[in-house]
């Protein structure tokens, strides 16, 4: 079977890497990519150009002068670096690296240059199905959903979740053409942030009876946000001024009100709480959005919430009920071995 890995994260990140390599540490990127080169998966699409470039080249994060792009080309890969090159790719083995690190949030993406998750999924299915008669295994991940949740960024999360839904639709269209031999599994590795649209006091000084819940107008407010909180943090920089924060609010968060304590947290780069600590600016803006829309966050890290699994096609019965995460590898292996 052919093999493809597609992600909006770096292509060597833990989730895609787990399907190709076996190393002691998820941050041993050089060793992970060495295993990729030995295994030679047919399709590799995502971010992470920084670990493919030699140390002396701008943007590299390698510790040696190995040029992995050249190494993959020598192995017969077509190297592509933008959306147009990916759309025109005809060769089976394709290495696509579309950013130095993680790929852009959908809300920030340059649609002319950087492919979406849907674009990459479409190209991967086309190439893998056109060039073999033995079937294929394709891993598709939208890591941006997790990254947005780490930053308390509900607007980015929703847009990237929609993009993932479009990728699932492409997989389902393929299933409808080949229902007897196609298995689709849709799941997550964990939940992040504990996001909930919930009831809240109108403000801390209000009486118990003055509670507010999210409305359609609040959802429209979220939809009006045009940049990610990561981009907003970059705009403000490491030492934001009060005037810069006011301008950011005017330019990108029209109709929202920034509470004084959140503004103070941004100015002082101070975490809001013990649970919201990864990026003080992003979390303050995220809680500002929450206070204006009732979409609240519990934490900036992973939670213990159970996650949903859906499966369709031959072998899908193995994914019913409550499963430990380690069951997935065994079940996938069992399905492949009975082919």
MOPE-V475497 format. One record per helix or strand of 3 or more residues. SS is the DSSP state (2 for helix, 1 for strand). FROM is the first residue (numbers start at 1). TO is the last residue. If there is no record, write none. Layout:
SS	FROM	TO
SS	FROM	TO
//
This chain:
1	2	10
2	14	17
2	29	39
1	43	47
2	49	51
2	68	74
1	78	80
2	83	88
1	94	97
2	117	130
1	136	141
2	144	150
2	154	177
1	184	186
2	216	224
2	229	236
2	242	252
2	260	268
2	280	293
1	310	312
2	316	319
2	327	337
//
